[in-house]
Amino acid sequence: MSLAILRQQLAAVVAGTPSTTPGLPTGFTALDAILPGGGIPHGRITEFLAPPGLGKTTITRSLVAATLRGGGGVAWVDAMRTLDPRDAVGVFASVDLDALWIVRPTDPARAPWCADLLLRSGAFALVVLDGAPVLPRTVAVRLAQLARDSDAALL
């Protein structure tokens, strides 16, 4: 077997089959309009990268609220323990909070393990992995596979 064929087969395994489920709306119509599938894709890892103060948390909160309003469950893994649950209650006051789980591991390094378990449960349309250390490639690939298997979005 040639190296080119092996790379091609590996790429097919990593890429997987795209979800046919429409994306999770972010709550920002203009952003949803430019995202493939009309929102954050199911079965994939989506990463928000920007300097502090540019709206990553605002978009995430809006995405969480829209997912909850749509009837999907959400798990937010707060690795750095910076999310104030009282603030979350105020932000998400108009939605069913029974479908929102906030997980706060005692060690930020345990956050990917928490996301792993939450994705395996299949109970959540969205799992937010907030403030976790940079994921090693093997962990990222495993979490991507779990997101595909559960048809959940991992942010």
N, C-alpha and C positions, 0 to 999 in steps of 0.2 A: 504494500500500500504506500502510495506516495505521500509526502508531507502535505502537498496541496489538497489532496482528497481528505486527509485527516483534519486539516484546518477547516475545510468546508463542512465536514460532518460535525465537528465541534461547534462551529458557528450556528448550525441548524439546531443543535441541542440547546445552546445558550439562548438563542432567539426565541425558541418555542413557537407556539401557535398564538397569534394575536387574539385577544378577547373580542368577541362579537358584541359584548355589552357596551352600550354607550358610556362615554366617560362621565366621571362624577363632576357635576357643575361646581365651579369655584365660587359662584355668587357674583362674579364680575362678567357681565355679558360680553364685553369687548374681548376679554381674555379667553372666554369659552369659545368665541367665534374663531379664534386663530388656532386653537388646540385641536389636533386630530381627534375625532370622536366627540367633540363638543365639551371636553373637560379633561380632568386627570384620568389617564387610562387605567382600567382594571388589569390585573395580572402583570403589573410592571412596577418597577421602582422609579419614582419621580423625585428628583432632588432639587430643592430651591437653594440657589447660591447667590448671595449678594452681601455687600457690606451691611453692618448693623444700621438699622433705622430706615431701610428702604422698603419695608412692607411685607417681609416674609411671614411674620406672625399674623399680620392682618389678613393676608390671603389665606393662610392656614385656618384661622378661626372662621373665616367666611366659608371655606370649603367644608369644614366640620359642621357648621350650622346647616348648610345646604344639604349635606349628606344625611344629617339627622332629620331634617324636614322631609326628605325624600323617603324616610323609613329605613335607612341603612344604619347599622350599628357602627360605632367609632371607638377605637381604642387609641389613646394618646399616651405614649411612653415618654415620660418626662425625665430623661436621663440625668439632667443637671439639677433637677428639683427646683426649677425656676418658675414653673406655672403655678400661679396662685389659684387654688380651687375656688375660692370665694369670687375671684375675678371671672373665672370660667362660668360660674353660675350666673353672674350678671350678663356676660356676653351671650350666653346660650339660653337666656330666660324664656324665649319664645318656642323652645323645642323640648322634646321628650328627653329629659336627662337620664332616664333609666337605660337608654341606649348608648350612653357615653361612659366609657371606663377611662379613668386616669390612673396609670400605673407609674409608680415612682420607685425605681430600684434604689437600694441603698448604695450601690456602686455603679457609676456610669458604664463601666465595662460590661455589666450584666444586661444592659438595655437591648442589645441585639438578641440575646437569649429570650428576653421577654417578648420581643416582636416575633420571634420564631414560634413561641407557644401560642401567641394570639392568632397568628396566621394559620397555624395548624388547626385551631379550633373551628375555623370556617364561619365564625359568628359575626365577623365584622366586614363591612364593605370597604372600610378605610382604616388603616393602621398608620399612625403618625409616630415616627421615631425621631424625637426632638432632642438635640443636644448630645447625641451619642458620639463616641470617638469615631474616627475614620474607620470604616469597615474594611477588614482584610478582604481580598478578592474572593476567597473561598466562602466567607460568610455572606458577602453580597450576592454571589451566585446562588447560594442555598436560599436566601431570603427571596430572591427573584423567582426561584422555582416554586417556593411556597405561595407567593403572591399569585402566580399563574394557576397553581393547583386549586387555590381557594377562590380564584377570580376576584381578589381584593386589590385595592390600590394601596401601595406602600409609599409613604411620603417620608 
